[in-house]
Amino acid sequence: MTEDQTLATIDRLIEEEKELRSRATGTGLSDDDRLRLRDLQQRLDQCWDLLRRRRASAEFGGDPDDAEVRPVSEVESYQQ
């Protein structure tokens, strides 16, 4: 999936979420709608994560989350 396709998927999922929430009755969402909303939110999270990883890879040559964590004492200070 390209970045444009990922963004289009995000837009579509957001619209589905808005539509679902607009159908909520005064008592809230039905159980089926709640499950659908949870599924939509999980898919949105996955798309945002994919987009973030792709952009990090393009900008930094890799995902910063995969970088080795070093203790503060080993990191050079910018104030030196």
Order of alpha helices (4+ residues) and beta strands (2+ residues): alpha-alpha
